Amino acid sequence: MDISFHKDIPNKEDYFHLYQSTGWNNDGVFTADLLYEGLKNSWFIVSAYNDDKLVASGRIVSDGFIQCFICEMIVLPEYQNQGLGKRIMENLLNHCKSKNIRWVQLACAKGKKAFYEKFGFQERATEAPGMNLFL
């Protein structure tokens, strides 16, 4: 397997296919165009390719100084448990460290908590401030 890592914006259709593999878009709310606009407005992106096939990606949105949010950490199911997610997360966190970002946040998909704990992420205390709204 010839895996390479890139820091440029993936192709719109390739990214849409990758995103669809998560099951996060079963209701079809996010179109390829909408997801691509999100990609273009990311602060930092790392993607993995097997030859020319997009097989994994992670991205960060940030103010560039204080905090950031890691979103859409995705590895195609047939490429999971091969270290690709780990390599992408290391790249994302190293970028944050290089920019002196102090507060890194993420939303964790069900069953993936242990993966993020390996990098030092901790679950928020139930009494800690925090809310979200999905419109």
DSSP file with accessible surface (Angstrom, degrees, kcal/mol):
  #  RESIDUE AA STRUCTURE BP1 BP2  ACC     N-H-->O    O-->H-N    N-H-->O    O-->H-N    TCO  KAPPA ALPHA  PHI   PSI    X-CA   Y-CA   Z-CA
    1    1 A M              0   0  138      0, 0.0     2,-0.9     0, 0.0    49,-0.0   0.000 360.0 360.0 360.0 125.7    0.0    0.0    0.0
    2    2 A D        +     0   0  107      2,-0.0    49,-2.1     0, 0.0     2,-0.4  -0.801 360.0 179.6-104.0  91.2    1.5    3.3   -1.1
    3    3 A I  E     -A   50   0A  39     -2,-0.9     2,-0.3    47,-0.2    47,-0.2  -0.796   3.7-179.8 -97.8 131.5    0.1    6.0    1.3
    4    4 A S  E     -A   49   0A  43     45,-2.3    45,-2.7    -2,-0.4     2,-0.4  -0.942  18.1-138.4-126.6 152.4    1.0    9.6    1.0
    5    5 A F  E     -A   48   0A  46     -2,-0.3     2,-0.3    43,-0.2    43,-0.2  -0.920  20.0-174.5-114.7 135.9   -0.1   12.6    3.1
    6    6 A H  E     -A   47   0A  74     41,-2.7    41,-2.7    -2,-0.4    -2,-0.0  -0.929  24.4-154.9-130.2 154.1   -1.0   16.0    1.6
    7    7 A K        +     0   0  132     -2,-0.3    38,-0.4    39,-0.2     2,-0.2   0.093  65.9  96.9-115.4  21.7   -2.0   19.3    3.2
    8    8 A D  S    S-     0   0   93     39,-0.1    -2,-0.1    36,-0.1    39,-0.0  -0.579  87.7 -80.9-105.2 171.1   -4.0   20.7    0.3
    9    9 A I        -     0   0   66     -2,-0.2     3,-0.1     1,-0.1    -1,-0.1  -0.558  49.5-125.0 -74.4 125.8   -7.7   20.7   -0.2
   10   10 A P        -     0   0    1      0, 0.0    -1,-0.1     0, 0.0    29,-0.0  -0.236  37.5 -80.8 -65.4 160.9   -9.0   17.3   -1.6
   11   11 A N     >  -     0   0   78      1,-0.1     4,-2.7     4,-0.0     5,-0.2  -0.323  41.1-122.7 -58.4 139.3  -11.1   17.0   -4.7
   12   12 A K  H  > S+     0   0   56      1,-0.2     4,-2.3     2,-0.2     5,-0.2   0.913 108.8  43.0 -56.0 -49.5  -14.7   17.9   -4.0
   13   13 A E  H  > S+     0   0  111      2,-0.2     4,-2.2     1,-0.2    -1,-0.2   0.892 114.0  51.3 -68.4 -38.6  -16.2   14.6   -5.3
   14   14 A D  H  > S+     0   0   67      2,-0.2     4,-2.2     1,-0.2    -1,-0.2   0.916 111.7  47.5 -63.3 -42.0  -13.5   12.5   -3.6
   15   15 A Y  H  X S+     0   0    1     -4,-2.7     4,-3.2     2,-0.2     5,-0.2   0.907 109.1  53.6 -67.5 -39.3  -14.2   14.2   -0.3
   16   16 A F  H  X S+     0   0   60     -4,-2.3     4,-2.7    -5,-0.2    -1,-0.2   0.929 109.2  49.1 -60.2 -43.5  -17.9   13.8   -0.6
   17   17 A H  H  X S+     0   0  108     -4,-2.2     4,-1.2     2,-0.2    -1,-0.2   0.929 112.4  48.2 -61.1 -44.6  -17.4   10.1   -1.1
   18   18 A L  H >< S+     0   0    1     -4,-2.2     3,-0.6     1,-0.2     4,-0.4   0.943 112.7  48.2 -60.7 -46.9  -15.1    9.9    1.9
   19   19 A Y  H ><>S+     0   0   14     -4,-3.2     3,-1.7     1,-0.2     5,-0.6   0.908 106.7  56.3 -61.6 -41.7  -17.7   11.9    4.0
   20   20 A Q  H ><5S+     0   0   76     -4,-2.7     3,-1.2     1,-0.3    -1,-0.2   0.801  94.2  69.2 -62.3 -26.4  -20.5    9.7    2.9
   21   21 A S  T <<5S+     0   0   40     -4,-1.2    -1,-0.3    -3,-0.6    -2,-0.2   0.681  91.2  62.6 -67.7 -13.6  -18.6    6.6    4.2
   22   22 A T  T < 5S-     0   0   40     -3,-1.7    -1,-0.2    -4,-0.4    -2,-0.2   0.699  99.6-129.9 -83.0 -23.9  -19.2    7.9    7.8
   23   23 A G  T X 5S+     0   0   30     -3,-1.2     3,-0.9    -4,-0.4    -3,-0.1   0.498  75.5 120.4  81.6   4.1  -23.0    7.7    7.8
   24   24 A W  T 3 <S+     0   0  106     -5,-0.6     3,-0.2     1,-0.2    -4,-0.1   0.589  73.9  47.0 -75.0 -10.9  -23.0   11.3    9.1
   25   25 A N  T >   +     0   0    4     -6,-0.2     3,-2.0    -5,-0.2    -1,-0.2  -0.061  65.6 130.6-123.4  33.5  -25.0   12.4    6.1
   26   26 A N  T <  S+     0   0  144     -3,-0.9    -1,-0.1     1,-0.3    -2,-0.1   0.792  76.4  52.7 -60.3 -28.0  -27.7    9.8    5.8
   27   27 A D  T 3  S-     0   0  117     -3,-0.2    -1,-0.3     1,-0.0    -2,-0.1   0.476 109.7-124.4 -87.8  -1.3  -30.4   12.5    5.6
   28   28 A G    <   +     0   0   49     -3,-2.0    -2,-0.1     2,-0.1    -3,-0.1   0.683  65.3 138.0  71.9  20.9  -28.5   14.2    2.7
   29   29 A V        +     0   0   72      1,-0.1     2,-0.7     2,-0.0    -4,-0.1   0.890  59.6  63.5 -65.1 -38.5  -28.2   17.6    4.4
   30   30 A F  S    S-     0   0   48      4,-0.1    -1,-0.1    -5,-0.0     2,-0.1  -0.786  72.1-163.4 -97.4 115.0  -24.6   18.2    3.3
   31   31 A T     >  -     0   0   72     -2,-0.7     4,-2.6     1,-0.1     5,-0.2  -0.415  35.9-105.9 -84.3 167.2  -24.1   18.4   -0.5
   32   32 A A  H  > S+     0   0   23      1,-0.2     4,-2.2     2,-0.2     5,-0.2   0.905 122.6  51.6 -59.3 -40.3  -20.7   18.0   -2.2
   33   33 A D  H  > S+     0   0   94      2,-0.2     4,-2.1     1,-0.2    -1,-0.2   0.916 109.8  48.1 -64.0 -43.7  -20.7   21.8   -2.8
   34   34 A L  H  > S+     0   0   90      2,-0.2     4,-1.9     1,-0.2    -2,-0.2   0.933 112.5  47.8 -64.7 -45.5  -21.4   22.6    0.8
   35   35 A L  H  X S+     0   0   10     -4,-2.6     4,-2.3     1,-0.2    -1,-0.2   0.897 110.1  53.8 -62.7 -37.9  -18.8   20.3    2.2
   36   36 A Y  H  X S+     0   0   66     -4,-2.2     4,-2.5    -5,-0.2    -1,-0.2   0.898 105.3  52.7 -65.6 -39.0  -16.3   21.7   -0.3
   37   37 A E  H  X S+     0   0   90     -4,-2.1     4,-1.2     1,-0.2    -1,-0.2   0.903 109.0  51.2 -61.6 -40.8  -17.0   25.2    0.9
   38   38 A G  H  < S+     0   0   23     -4,-1.9     3,-0.5     1,-0.2    -2,-0.2   0.926 109.0  50.7 -60.2 -44.3  -16.3   24.0    4.5
   39   39 A L  H >< S+     0   0    1     -4,-2.3     3,-1.8     1,-0.2    -2,-0.2   0.921 107.1  53.4 -58.3 -46.1  -13.0   22.5    3.3
   40   40 A K  H 3< S+     0   0   97     -4,-2.5    -1,-0.2     1,-0.3    -2,-0.2   0.766 108.7  50.6 -63.2 -24.7  -11.9   25.8    1.6
   41   41 A N  T 3< S+     0   0  120     -4,-1.2    -1,-0.3    -3,-0.5    -2,-0.2   0.293  86.0 118.7 -97.4  11.1  -12.6   27.7    4.9
   42   42 A S    <   -     0   0   22     -3,-1.8    19,-0.2    -4,-0.1     3,-0.1  -0.388  61.5-142.4 -73.1 154.8  -10.5   25.3    7.0
   43   43 A W  S    S+     0   0   74     17,-3.0     2,-0.3     1,-0.3    18,-0.2   0.833  84.5   0.6 -82.7 -35.9   -7.5   26.5    8.9
   44   44 A F  E     - B   0  60A  24     16,-1.4    16,-2.5     2,-0.0     2,-0.4  -0.978  65.0-169.9-157.4 139.7   -5.5   23.3    8.2
   45   45 A I  E     - B   0  59A  10    -38,-0.4     2,-0.4    -2,-0.3    14,-0.2  -0.991   5.1-173.3-134.3 141.0   -6.1   20.0    6.4
   46   46 A V  E     - B   0  58A   1     12,-2.5    12,-2.3    -2,-0.4     2,-0.4  -0.997  12.5-179.8-131.7 130.3   -4.3   16.7    6.2
   47   47 A S  E     -AB   6  57A   0    -41,-2.7   -41,-2.7    -2,-0.4     2,-0.4  -0.965  17.3-143.1-130.5 148.3   -5.4   14.0    3.8
   48   48 A A  E     -AB   5  56A   0      8,-2.9     7,-2.8    -2,-0.4     8,-1.4  -0.905  16.0-167.3-111.8 138.3   -4.1   10.5    3.1
   49   49 A Y  E     -AB   4  54A  26    -45,-2.7   -45,-2.3    -2,-0.4     2,-0.8  -0.975  20.7-150.0-126.0 137.3   -4.1    9.0   -0.4
   50   50 A N  E >  S-AB   3  53A  28      3,-2.6     3,-2.4    -2,-0.4     2,-0.4  -0.935  84.4 -49.6-100.2 105.0   -3.5    5.4   -1.5
   51   51 A D  T 3  S-     0   0  102    -49,-2.1   -47,-0.1    -2,-0.8    -2,-0.0  -0.521 126.3 -22.9  57.0-114.0   -2.0    6.2   -4.9
   52   52 A D  T 3  S+     0   0  150     -2,-0.4     2,-0.5    -3,-0.1    -1,-0.3   0.387 115.6 105.9-102.8   4.1   -4.6    8.7   -6.2
   53   53 A K  E <   -B   50   0A  90     -3,-2.4    -3,-2.6     1,-0.0     2,-0.5  -0.743  70.0-131.6 -92.2 123.6   -7.5    7.5   -4.0
   54   54 A L  E     +B   49   0A   6     -2,-0.5    -5,-0.2    -5,-0.2     3,-0.1  -0.604  37.4 162.5 -70.8 119.5   -8.5    9.7   -1.0
   55   55 A V  E     +     0   0A   0     -7,-2.8    21,-3.0    -2,-0.5     2,-0.3   0.564  57.9   9.3-118.5 -13.5   -8.7    7.3    1.9
   56   56 A A  E     +BC  48  75A   0     -8,-1.4    -8,-2.9    19,-0.2    -1,-0.3  -0.980  57.5 173.5-164.0 153.9   -8.6    9.5    5.0
   57   57 A S  E     -BC  47  74A   0     17,-2.6    17,-3.3    -2,-0.3     2,-0.3  -0.981   8.1-174.6-162.0 153.1   -8.7   13.2    6.1
   58   58 A G  E     -B   46   0A   0    -12,-2.3   -12,-2.5    -2,-0.3     2,-0.3  -0.980  11.9-171.3-146.9 149.7   -8.9   15.5    9.1
   59   59 A R  E     -BC  45  71A  25     12,-1.9    12,-2.8    -2,-0.3     2,-0.4  -0.954  11.4-145.1-143.5 162.6   -9.3   19.2    9.3
   60   60 A I  E     -BC  44  70A   0    -16,-2.5   -17,-3.0    -2,-0.3   -16,-1.4  -0.979   1.1-161.9-128.2 137.8   -9.2   22.1   11.7
   61   61 A V  E     + C   0  69A  53      8,-2.2     8,-2.8    -2,-0.4     2,-0.3  -0.938  32.1 154.2-110.4 143.2  -11.1   25.3   12.0
   62   62 A S  E     - C   0  68A  36     -2,-0.4     6,-0.2     6,-0.2    -2,-0.0  -0.997  59.2-124.5-162.0 159.2   -9.5   27.9   14.2
   63   63 A D        -     0   0   77      4,-1.5     5,-0.1    -2,-0.3    -1,-0.1   0.510  57.2-125.0 -82.9  -9.0   -9.0   31.6   15.1
   64   64 A G  S    S+     0   0   17      3,-0.6     4,-0.1     1,-0.1    -2,-0.0   0.425  92.8  51.0  84.1  -0.6   -5.3   30.8   14.6
   65   65 A F  S    S+     0   0  169      2,-0.3    37,-0.2    36,-0.0    -1,-0.1   0.653 116.1  12.3-133.2 -45.4   -4.3   32.1   18.0
   66   66 A I  S    S+     0   0  105      1,-0.3    37,-1.7    35,-0.2    36,-1.1   0.810 115.0   6.0-111.3 -49.3   -6.2   30.7   21.0
   67   67 A Q  E     - d   0 103A  66     35,-0.2    -4,-1.5    34,-0.1    -3,-0.6  -0.917  48.9-172.0-142.5 163.3   -8.3   27.7   20.1
   68   68 A C  E     -Cd  62 104A   4     35,-2.2    37,-2.2    -2,-0.3     2,-0.4  -0.956  17.3-136.3-149.4 166.8   -9.3   25.3   17.4
   69   69 A F  E     -Cd  61 105A  73     -8,-2.8    -8,-2.2    -2,-0.3     2,-0.5  -0.991  14.0-145.4-130.4 119.5  -11.8   22.6   16.6
   70   70 A I  E     +Cd  60 106A   3     35,-3.0    37,-0.6    -2,-0.4     2,-0.3  -0.758  32.0 174.3 -83.2 125.5  -10.8   19.3   15.0
   71   71 A C  E     +C   59   0A  19    -12,-2.8   -12,-1.9    -2,-0.5     3,-0.1  -0.932  43.4  19.2-134.5 158.3  -13.5   18.2   12.8
   72   72 A E  E     +     0   0A  33     -2,-0.3     2,-0.9     1,-0.2    -1,-0.2   0.890  57.6 179.4  52.7  52.1  -14.3   15.5   10.2
   73   73 A M  E     +     0   0A  23    -15,-0.2     2,-0.4    -3,-0.1   -15,-0.2  -0.757  19.8 172.6 -76.6 109.5  -11.6   13.0   11.1
   74   74 A I  E     +C   57   0A   5    -17,-3.3   -17,-2.6    -2,-0.9     2,-0.4  -0.988  24.6 176.8-132.0 133.0  -12.5   10.3    8.6
   75   75 A V  E     -C   56   0A  21     -2,-0.4   -19,-0.2   -19,-0.2     5,-0.1  -0.999  41.3-109.9-129.3 126.9  -10.9    7.1    7.5
   76   76 A L    >>  -     0   0    2    -21,-3.0     3,-2.4    -2,-0.4     4,-0.5  -0.284  33.5-116.3 -51.4 138.9  -12.6    4.9    4.9
   77   77 A P  G >4 S+     0   0   68      0, 0.0     3,-1.3     0, 0.0    -1,-0.1   0.867 114.2  54.5 -50.5 -40.9  -13.8    1.8    6.7
   78   78 A E  G 34 S+     0   0  110      1,-0.3    -2,-0.1     3,-0.0   -23,-0.0   0.606 110.9  47.2 -73.4  -7.0  -11.5   -0.6    4.6
   79   79 A Y  G X4 S+     0   0   27     -3,-2.4     3,-0.6   -24,-0.2     5,-0.4   0.343  86.5 116.4-111.2   3.0   -8.5    1.5    5.7
   80   80 A Q  T <<  +     0   0   72     -3,-1.3    -4,-0.0    -4,-0.5   -24,-0.0  -0.305  67.5  30.2 -71.9 158.3   -9.2    1.8    9.4
   81   81 A N  T 3  S+     0   0  168      1,-0.1    -1,-0.2    -2,-0.0    -3,-0.0   0.778  90.9 101.5  63.2  32.0   -6.9    0.2   12.0
   82   82 A Q  S <  S-     0   0   93     -3,-0.6    -2,-0.1     0, 0.0    -1,-0.1   0.204 100.5-100.0-123.5   8.2   -3.9    0.8    9.8
   83   83 A G  S  > S+     0   0   36      3,-0.0     4,-2.2     4,-0.0     5,-0.2   0.448  89.5 118.3  90.7   1.5   -2.5    3.9   11.6
   84   84 A L  H  > S+     0   0    9     -5,-0.4     4,-2.5     2,-0.2     5,-0.2   0.925  76.7  48.7 -68.7 -44.7   -3.8    6.5    9.1
   85   85 A G  H  > S+     0   0   11      1,-0.2     4,-2.8     2,-0.2     5,-0.2   0.907 111.1  51.9 -60.3 -40.2   -6.0    8.2   11.6
   86   86 A K  H  > S+     0   0  112      2,-0.2     4,-2.6     1,-0.2    -2,-0.2   0.936 110.0  48.0 -61.6 -45.4   -3.1    8.3   14.1
   87   87 A R  H  X S+     0   0  125     -4,-2.2     4,-2.1     2,-0.2    -2,-0.2   0.909 113.2  48.0 -64.8 -39.7   -0.8    9.9   11.5
   88   88 A I  H  X S+     0   0    0     -4,-2.5     4,-2.7     2,-0.2    -2,-0.2   0.949 111.9  49.2 -66.0 -46.3   -3.4   12.5   10.5
   89   89 A M  H  X S+     0   0    0     -4,-2.8     4,-2.9     1,-0.2     5,-0.3   0.910 109.3  52.6 -61.3 -40.3   -4.1   13.4   14.2
   90   90 A E  H  X S+     0   0   69     -4,-2.6     4,-2.6     1,-0.2    -1,-0.2   0.923 110.4  48.3 -60.3 -43.1   -0.3   13.7   14.8
   91   91 A N  H  X S+     0   0   42     -4,-2.1     4,-2.0     2,-0.2    -2,-0.2   0.918 112.6  48.3 -62.7 -43.7   -0.1   16.1   11.9
   92   92 A L  H  X S+     0   0    0     -4,-2.7     4,-2.0     1,-0.2    -2,-0.2   0.943 114.7  44.2 -62.9 -47.7   -3.1   18.1   13.1
   93   93 A L  H  X S+     0   0   24     -4,-2.9     4,-2.6     1,-0.2    -2,-0.2   0.886 110.9  54.3 -67.8 -37.2   -1.8   18.4   16.7
   94   94 A N  H  X S+     0   0   95     -4,-2.6     4,-2.4    -5,-0.3    -1,-0.2   0.890 107.2  51.7 -63.3 -36.9    1.8   19.2   15.6
   95   95 A H  H  X S+     0   0   37     -4,-2.0     4,-1.2     2,-0.2    -2,-0.2   0.933 109.5  49.6 -63.8 -43.5    0.4   22.1   13.5
   96   96 A C  H ><>S+     0   0    3     -4,-2.0     5,-2.5     1,-0.2     3,-0.6   0.931 111.5  48.7 -59.4 -46.1   -1.5   23.4   16.6
   97   97 A K  H ><5S+     0   0  143     -4,-2.6     3,-1.5     1,-0.2    -1,-0.2   0.906 107.3  55.0 -61.4 -41.0    1.7   23.2   18.7
   98   98 A S  H 3<5S+     0   0   77     -4,-2.4    -1,-0.2     1,-0.3    -2,-0.2   0.758 112.3  43.9 -65.8 -22.2    3.7   25.0   16.0
   99   99 A K  T <<5S-     0   0  109     -4,-1.2    -1,-0.3    -3,-0.6    -2,-0.2   0.275 114.2-117.2-103.7   7.8    1.2   27.9   16.1
  100  100 A N  T < 5 +     0   0  125     -3,-1.5     2,-0.3     1,-0.2    -3,-0.2   0.779  50.0 170.4  60.8  30.6    1.0   27.9   20.0
  101  101 A I      < -     0   0   14     -5,-2.5    -1,-0.2    -6,-0.2   -35,-0.2  -0.581  13.4-173.2 -69.8 130.9   -2.7   27.0   20.0
  102  102 A R        +     0   0  222    -36,-1.1     2,-0.6    -2,-0.3   -35,-0.2   0.696  64.0  53.5-101.3 -23.7   -3.6   26.2   23.6
  103  103 A W  E     +d   67   0A 121    -37,-1.7   -35,-2.2     2,-0.0     2,-0.5  -0.927  59.4 178.9-124.8 109.7   -7.1   24.9   23.4
  104  104 A V  E     +d   68   0A  35     -2,-0.6     2,-0.3   -37,-0.2   -35,-0.2  -0.946   9.9 179.8-111.8 124.6   -8.0   22.0   21.0
  105  105 A Q  E     +d   69   0A  43    -37,-2.2   -35,-3.0    -2,-0.5     2,-0.3  -0.815   6.0 168.4-120.6 160.3  -11.5   20.8   21.0
  106  106 A L  E     -d   70   0A  37     -2,-0.3     2,-0.5   -37,-0.2   -35,-0.1  -0.976  32.6-123.1-161.2 161.2  -13.4   18.1   19.1
  107  107 A A        -     0   0   75    -37,-0.6     2,-0.5    -2,-0.3    -2,-0.0  -0.958  33.1-141.5-107.6 130.3  -16.7   16.2   19.0
  108  108 A C        -     0   0   57     -2,-0.5     5,-0.1   -37,-0.0     3,-0.1  -0.811   8.0-128.6-100.9 129.6  -16.2   12.5   19.2
  109  109 A A    >   -     0   0   38     -2,-0.5     3,-2.1     1,-0.1     4,-0.2  -0.372  47.5 -79.6 -68.3 151.8  -18.2   10.0   17.2
  110  110 A K  T 3  S+     0   0  212      1,-0.3    -1,-0.1     2,-0.1     0, 0.0  -0.263 117.6  15.1 -54.7 131.3  -19.8    7.2   19.2
  111  111 A G  T 3  S+     0   0   76     -3,-0.1    -1,-0.3     1,-0.0     3,-0.1   0.436 104.3  91.4  85.1   1.4  -17.2    4.4   20.0
  112  112 A K    X>  +     0   0   91     -3,-2.1     4,-1.4     1,-0.1     3,-0.6   0.380  48.2 103.2-109.5   4.2  -14.2    6.5   19.1
  113  113 A K  H 3> S+     0   0   97      1,-0.2     4,-2.2    -4,-0.2     5,-0.2   0.898  78.0  55.9 -56.7 -43.1  -13.4    8.0   22.6
  114  114 A A  H 3> S+     0   0   60      1,-0.2     4,-1.3     2,-0.2    -1,-0.2   0.860 102.0  57.8 -61.4 -35.2  -10.5    5.6   23.2
  115  115 A F  H <4 S+     0   0   55     -3,-0.6     3,-0.4     1,-0.2     4,-0.3   0.945 111.0  41.4 -59.1 -47.5   -8.8    6.7   20.0
  116  116 A Y  H ><>S+     0   0   27     -4,-1.4     5,-1.7     1,-0.2     3,-1.5   0.831 105.7  63.3 -74.1 -30.5   -8.7   10.4   21.1
  117  117 A E  H ><5S+     0   0   92     -4,-2.2     3,-2.0     1,-0.3    -1,-0.2   0.840  91.5  67.0 -62.5 -29.7   -7.7    9.6   24.7
  118  118 A K  T 3<5S+     0   0  172     -4,-1.3    -1,-0.3    -3,-0.4    -2,-0.2   0.749 101.5  48.9 -61.1 -22.7   -4.5    8.1   23.3
  119  119 A F  T < 5S-     0   0   52     -3,-1.5    -1,-0.3    -4,-0.3    -2,-0.2   0.345 129.3 -96.1 -98.1   2.7   -3.6   11.7   22.3
  120  120 A G  T < 5S+     0   0   54     -3,-2.0    -3,-0.2     1,-0.3    -2,-0.1   0.448  72.2 149.5  98.6   0.5   -4.4   13.2   25.7
  121  121 A F      < -     0   0   37     -5,-1.7     2,-0.4    -8,-0.1    -1,-0.3  -0.433  28.3-159.8 -67.6 142.3   -8.0   14.3   25.0
  122  122 A Q        -     0   0  178     -2,-0.1     2,-0.1     3,-0.0     3,-0.1  -0.966  21.1-109.9-125.4 144.2  -10.3   14.2   28.1
  123  123 A E        -     0   0  140     -2,-0.4     2,-0.1     1,-0.1     3,-0.1  -0.438  41.9-107.2 -68.1 139.5  -14.0   14.1   28.3
  124  124 A R        -     0   0  121     -2,-0.1    -1,-0.1     1,-0.1     2,-0.0  -0.442  37.0-104.6 -65.5 143.2  -15.5   17.3   29.6
  125  125 A A    >   -     0   0   50      1,-0.1     3,-1.9    -2,-0.1    -1,-0.1  -0.365  28.9-118.2 -63.7 147.0  -16.9   17.1   33.1
  126  126 A T  T 3  S+     0   0  142      1,-0.3    -1,-0.1    -3,-0.1    -2,-0.1   0.809 116.1  48.4 -61.7 -27.3  -20.7   17.0   33.1
  127  127 A E  T 3  S+     0   0  159      2,-0.1    -1,-0.3     0, 0.0     3,-0.1   0.464  88.4 110.6 -91.3   0.4  -20.8   20.3   35.0
  128  128 A A  S <  S-     0   0   38     -3,-1.9    -4,-0.0     1,-0.1     2,-0.0  -0.420  80.5 -98.3 -72.2 148.4  -18.3   22.0   32.7
  129  129 A P        +     0   0  114      0, 0.0     2,-0.2     0, 0.0    -1,-0.1  -0.355  68.7 116.9 -65.9 145.9  -19.7   24.7   30.5
  130  130 A G        +     0   0   47     -3,-0.1     2,-0.3    -6,-0.0    -2,-0.0  -0.484  24.2 167.1 156.0 133.3  -20.5   23.7   27.0
  131  131 A M        -     0   0  189     -2,-0.2     2,-0.3     2,-0.0     0, 0.0  -0.941  12.7-157.2-148.1 166.7  -23.5   23.5   24.7
  132  132 A N        -     0   0  150     -2,-0.3     2,-0.4     2,-0.0    -2,-0.0  -0.988   4.5-159.9-150.1 160.7  -24.2   23.0   21.1
  133  133 A L        -     0   0  138     -2,-0.3     2,-0.6     2,-0.0    -2,-0.0  -0.992   6.3-157.3-140.0 125.8  -26.9   23.7   18.6
  134  134 A F              0   0  144     -2,-0.4    -2,-0.0     0, 0.0     0, 0.0  -0.939 360.0 360.0-106.8 114.5  -27.3   22.0   15.2
  135  135 A L              0   0  178     -2,-0.6    -2,-0.0     0, 0.0     0, 0.0  -0.666 360.0 360.0 -94.1 360.0  -29.4   24.2   12.8
